[in-house]
Amino acid sequence: MKEVEQIYHNDFGVAFHWKKDDEVLREKVQIIFKETGFYFTHQQIAEFADIIDETCRENSCGSCCHRAQCHKFLLKTPLNQIDLAVNKTELMQIKDLVEGTIFNINLLDYLGSVCRN
């Protein structure tokens, strides 16, 4: 028996819905990367995507002498009590994971609504 329904994955992490008694629990999404797991609502995932975009803008490497080889900096999360220490490469991988998750959730929702007739 499969206990999860995968939504998206990359080399850095995975996002999925849990299953219970063969029913997919779609209210929240489990996102796991770098030995860390978050169980987010769809709204929290969207907030996280916005935070990541803002972090990318604030930490532009264009004029920096380290050229994306810098030490870690803090990435805020939708949970006020939790920030993550990440480098630029990890930030980009998390960005891909979150954006891919949002895209696939929206695609599945769209296909589910179109195919209902």
ChimeraX commands (.cxc) that place a marker at each C-alpha (Angstrom):
marker #1 position 0.00,0.00,0.00 radius 0.5
marker #1 position 1.31,3.38,-0.98 radius 0.5
marker #1 position 1.15,5.89,1.90 radius 0.5
marker #1 position 1.92,9.06,-0.07 radius 0.5
marker #1 position 0.97,10.72,-3.34 radius 0.5
marker #1 position 4.01,12.50,-4.72 radius 0.5
marker #1 position 3.42,16.01,-6.06 radius 0.5
marker #1 position 6.92,17.11,-7.10 radius 0.5
marker #1 position 10.56,16.28,-6.47 radius 0.5
marker #1 position 14.02,17.44,-7.44 radius 0.5
marker #1 position 17.54,16.41,-6.42 radius 0.5
marker #1 position 17.18,18.37,-3.18 radius 0.5
marker #1 position 13.77,17.31,-1.86 radius 0.5
marker #1 position 10.26,16.06,-2.34 radius 0.5
marker #1 position 6.68,17.26,-1.84 radius 0.5
marker #1 position 3.74,14.95,-1.35 radius 0.5
marker #1 position 0.28,14.46,0.12 radius 0.5
marker #1 position -0.13,11.85,2.82 radius 0.5
marker #1 position -2.67,9.05,2.36 radius 0.5
marker #1 position -4.80,7.58,5.11 radius 0.5
marker #1 position -7.06,4.58,4.52 radius 0.5
marker #1 position -6.51,4.93,0.74 radius 0.5
marker #1 position -7.77,8.54,0.83 radius 0.5
marker #1 position -5.41,11.32,-0.20 radius 0.5
marker #1 position -5.24,14.07,2.43 radius 0.5
marker #1 position -5.05,17.15,0.21 radius 0.5
marker #1 position -5.47,19.88,2.84 radius 0.5
marker #1 position -1.72,20.01,3.55 radius 0.5
marker #1 position 1.49,19.20,1.72 radius 0.5
marker #1 position 4.55,17.58,3.24 radius 0.5
marker #1 position 7.71,19.21,1.88 radius 0.5
marker #1 position 11.02,17.58,2.82 radius 0.5
marker #1 position 14.51,18.83,2.05 radius 0.5
marker #1 position 17.86,18.95,3.82 radius 0.5
marker #1 position 16.75,16.68,6.70 radius 0.5
marker #1 position 13.88,19.11,7.35 radius 0.5
marker #1 position 10.17,18.53,6.89 radius 0.5
marker #1 position 7.36,21.07,6.74 radius 0.5
marker #1 position 3.67,20.22,6.70 radius 0.5
marker #1 position 2.20,23.30,5.00 radius 0.5
marker #1 position -1.25,24.36,3.90 radius 0.5
marker #1 position -1.51,25.58,0.31 radius 0.5
marker #1 position -1.59,29.17,1.63 radius 0.5
marker #1 position 1.63,28.62,3.59 radius 0.5
marker #1 position 3.32,27.21,0.49 radius 0.5
marker #1 position 2.34,30.35,-1.44 radius 0.5
marker #1 position 3.68,32.51,1.42 radius 0.5
marker #1 position 6.93,30.52,1.40 radius 0.5
marker #1 position 7.28,31.09,-2.36 radius 0.5
marker #1 position 6.88,34.85,-1.81 radius 0.5
marker #1 position 9.46,34.80,1.00 radius 0.5
marker #1 position 11.90,32.90,-1.22 radius 0.5
marker #1 position 11.42,35.42,-4.06 radius 0.5
marker #1 position 12.02,38.30,-1.67 radius 0.5
marker #1 position 15.12,36.59,-0.26 radius 0.5
marker #1 position 16.47,36.08,-3.79 radius 0.5
marker #1 position 16.01,39.79,-4.55 radius 0.5
marker #1 position 17.61,40.89,-1.28 radius 0.5
marker #1 position 20.60,38.58,-1.64 radius 0.5
marker #1 position 21.58,39.33,-5.21 radius 0.5
marker #1 position 25.13,38.26,-5.96 radius 0.5
marker #1 position 25.67,40.73,-8.81 radius 0.5
marker #1 position 27.97,43.12,-6.98 radius 0.5
marker #1 position 29.23,40.69,-4.35 radius 0.5
marker #1 position 32.86,39.62,-4.48 radius 0.5
marker #1 position 31.99,36.04,-3.46 radius 0.5
marker #1 position 29.85,35.38,-6.60 radius 0.5
marker #1 position 27.30,32.98,-5.03 radius 0.5
marker #1 position 30.02,31.13,-3.09 radius 0.5
marker #1 position 29.10,32.86,0.15 radius 0.5
marker #1 position 28.44,31.32,3.49 radius 0.5
marker #1 position 24.95,30.61,4.62 radius 0.5
marker #1 position 22.30,33.21,5.31 radius 0.5
marker #1 position 18.86,32.99,6.91 radius 0.5
marker #1 position 15.77,32.08,4.91 radius 0.5
marker #1 position 12.56,32.87,6.75 radius 0.5
marker #1 position 9.62,30.48,6.58 radius 0.5
marker #1 position 5.86,30.96,7.04 radius 0.5
marker #1 position 6.42,29.73,10.60 radius 0.5
marker #1 position 7.62,32.71,12.64 radius 0.5
marker #1 position 9.67,30.51,14.95 radius 0.5
marker #1 position 11.71,28.87,12.17 radius 0.5
marker #1 position 14.40,30.28,9.88 radius 0.5
marker #1 position 16.72,28.14,7.77 radius 0.5
marker #1 position 20.45,28.60,7.21 radius 0.5
marker #1 position 21.00,28.09,3.46 radius 0.5
marker #1 position 23.51,29.04,0.80 radius 0.5
marker #1 position 22.60,30.39,-2.64 radius 0.5
marker #1 position 22.59,26.96,-4.31 radius 0.5
marker #1 position 20.29,25.52,-1.65 radius 0.5
marker #1 position 18.02,28.55,-1.94 radius 0.5
marker #1 position 17.64,27.94,-5.68 radius 0.5
marker #1 position 16.88,24.26,-5.11 radius 0.5
marker #1 position 14.25,25.10,-2.48 radius 0.5
marker #1 position 12.80,27.70,-4.86 radius 0.5
marker #1 position 12.48,25.04,-7.59 radius 0.5
marker #1 position 10.90,22.56,-5.16 radius 0.5
marker #1 position 8.31,25.06,-3.90 radius 0.5
marker #1 position 7.47,26.48,-7.34 radius 0.5
marker #1 position 7.21,23.00,-8.87 radius 0.5
marker #1 position 4.92,21.95,-6.03 radius 0.5
marker #1 position 2.65,24.96,-6.55 radius 0.5
marker #1 position 2.56,24.38,-10.31 radius 0.5
marker #1 position 1.62,20.71,-9.96 radius 0.5
marker #1 position -1.03,21.40,-7.30 radius 0.5
marker #1 position -2.62,24.04,-9.56 radius 0.5
marker #1 position -2.42,21.70,-12.55 radius 0.5
marker #1 position -4.04,18.83,-10.65 radius 0.5
marker #1 position -6.78,21.15,-9.36 radius 0.5
marker #1 position -7.43,22.43,-12.88 radius 0.5
marker #1 position -7.53,18.96,-14.41 radius 0.5
marker #1 position -9.78,17.76,-11.60 radius 0.5
marker #1 position -12.26,20.57,-12.25 radius 0.5
marker #1 position -12.21,20.18,-16.07 radius 0.5
marker #1 position -12.60,16.41,-15.98 radius 0.5
marker #1 position -15.57,16.36,-13.61 radius 0.5
marker #1 position -18.27,16.44,-16.29 radius 0.5
marker link #1:1,2 radius 0.2
marker link #1:2,3 radius 0.2
marker link #1:3,4 radius 0.2
marker link #1:4,5 radius 0.2
marker link #1:5,6 radius 0.2
marker link #1:6,7 radius 0.2
marker link #1:7,8 radius 0.2
marker link #1:8,9 radius 0.2
marker link #1:9,10 radius 0.2
marker link #1:10,11 radius 0.2
marker link #1:11,12 radius 0.2
marker link #1:12,13 radius 0.2
marker link #1:13,14 radius 0.2
marker link #1:14,15 radius 0.2
marker link #1:15,16 radius 0.2
marker link #1:16,17 radius 0.2
marker link #1:17,18 radius 0.2
marker link #1:18,19 radius 0.2
marker link #1:19,20 radius 0.2
marker link #1:20,21 radius 0.2
marker link #1:21,22 radius 0.2
marker link #1:22,23 radius 0.2
marker link #1:23,24 radius 0.2
marker link #1:24,25 radius 0.2
marker link #1:25,26 radius 0.2
marker link #1:26,27 radius 0.2
marker link #1:27,28 radius 0.2
marker link #1:28,29 radius 0.2
marker link #1:29,30 radius 0.2
marker link #1:30,31 radius 0.2
marker link #1:31,32 radius 0.2
marker link #1:32,33 radius 0.2
marker link #1:33,34 radius 0.2
marker link #1:34,35 radius 0.2
marker link #1:35,36 radius 0.2
marker link #1:36,37 radius 0.2
marker link #1:37,38 radius 0.2
marker link #1:38,39 radius 0.2
marker link #1:39,40 radius 0.2
marker link #1:40,41 radius 0.2
marker link #1:41,42 radius 0.2
marker link #1:42,43 radius 0.2
marker link #1:43,44 radius 0.2
marker link #1:44,45 radius 0.2
marker link #1:45,46 radius 0.2
marker link #1:46,47 radius 0.2
marker link #1:47,48 radius 0.2
marker link #1:48,49 radius 0.2
marker link #1:49,50 radius 0.2
marker link #1:50,51 radius 0.2
marker link #1:51,52 radius 0.2
marker link #1:52,53 radius 0.2
marker link #1:53,54 radius 0.2
marker link #1:54,55 radius 0.2
marker link #1:55,56 radius 0.2
marker link #1:56,57 radius 0.2
marker link #1:57,58 radius 0.2
marker link #1:58,59 radius 0.2
marker link #1:59,60 radius 0.2
marker link #1:60,61 radius 0.2
marker link #1:61,62 radius 0.2
marker link #1:62,63 radius 0.2
marker link #1:63,64 radius 0.2
marker link #1:64,65 radius 0.2
marker link #1:65,66 radius 0.2
marker link #1:66,67 radius 0.2
marker link #1:67,68 radius 0.2
marker link #1:68,69 radius 0.2
marker link #1:69,70 radius 0.2
marker link #1:70,71 radius 0.2
marker link #1:71,72 radius 0.2
marker link #1:72,73 radius 0.2
marker link #1:73,74 radius 0.2
marker link #1:74,75 radius 0.2
marker link #1:75,76 radius 0.2
marker link #1:76,77 radius 0.2
marker link #1:77,78 radius 0.2
marker link #1:78,79 radius 0.2
marker link #1:79,80 radius 0.2
marker link #1:80,81 radius 0.2
marker link #1:81,82 radius 0.2
marker link #1:82,83 radius 0.2
marker link #1:83,84 radius 0.2
marker link #1:84,85 radius 0.2
marker link #1:85,86 radius 0.2
marker link #1:86,87 radius 0.2
marker link #1:87,88 radius 0.2
marker link #1:88,89 radius 0.2
marker link #1:89,90 radius 0.2
marker link #1:90,91 radius 0.2
marker link #1:91,92 radius 0.2
marker link #1:92,93 radius 0.2
marker link #1:93,94 radius 0.2
marker link #1:94,95 radius 0.2
marker link #1:95,96 radius 0.2
marker link #1:96,97 radius 0.2
marker link #1:97,98 radius 0.2
marker link #1:98,99 radius 0.2
marker link #1:99,100 radius 0.2
marker link #1:100,101 radius 0.2
marker link #1:101,102 radius 0.2
marker link #1:102,103 radius 0.2
marker link #1:103,104 radius 0.2
marker link #1:104,105 radius 0.2
marker link #1:105,106 radius 0.2
marker link #1:106,107 radius 0.2
marker link #1:107,108 radius 0.2
marker link #1:108,109 radius 0.2
marker link #1:109,110 radius 0.2
marker link #1:110,111 radius 0.2
marker link #1:111,112 radius 0.2
marker link #1:112,113 radius 0.2
marker link #1:113,114 radius 0.2
marker link #1:114,115 radius 0.2
marker link #1:115,116 radius 0.2
marker link #1:116,117 radius 0.2
view
